[in-house]
Amino acid sequence: MTIKPREKVETDDDPVESMLKKAGCLDLHYKVQECINTTKDWRKCQTEVNNFKDCITKHKQEMTQLKS
């Protein structure tokens, strides 16, 4: 009898990525990372950084309003 190893279930998601996905900001996060990787200088990525920041701020505001 051959015992096969159990397949790993993909539930070990990165908690930060999961939070960003729920917030709807994951794509913007990737754009920031891509820009920094391409330019090697985060200061040249202010458009991407500000778009990401705005998304996070909007999500936080929506969550605050839901709790009220």
N, C-alpha and C positions, 0 to 999 in steps of 0.2 A: 504494500500500500504506500502510495506517495502522498506526502502532505505538501500542499501548496502554501506558500507564504500568503498571508492576508494582504490584500491591496490596501494601501493607505487611502483613507477617505480624506478628501480635501476640505476639512473643517478647520485646519490650522491657518486660517487667513490672518494676515497681518491686521491687528486691531486698529491701527491708524488708517490703513487702506479701507477697512470696513466702515469706519466712522466717516471718512471722506466720501465714500460711495453713497452712504445713507444721506449725507448732506447734499449730494449732487455736485460735489466739487472735485471729484477724483480726476477727471480729465484736465481740469485747470492745474491741479497738482503736478500731473505728468508734464504739462506744458512748461511749468517752471523748471522742473528737473531737466527737461530736454534743452531748454534755453541755456541753463547753467552749464550743462555738459558741452554744449556747442561753443559757447562763448568763453567758458572758463572764468567768467566774471559775473557774479549775481547782480552787480550794479547795472549791467547792460540789459537786464531782464525786468526792469521796473514795470513795464506794461503787464507782463505775465504775473508778476508778484502782486500787483495791485488788483488785477482781476480775480486772483485766487483769494486775496484778503477780503474783497467785496463779497465774494460768494460765501465765505465763512461767516462774515458779519451778518449777512442776510439770513443765513440759516440759524444763527444764534438768536436773532430778533424774532424769527418765526417760532422758534422753540419757546421763547419767553412769552410770546403772545398766547401760545397754546396752553401754557401753565396758568395763565391769568384767568 
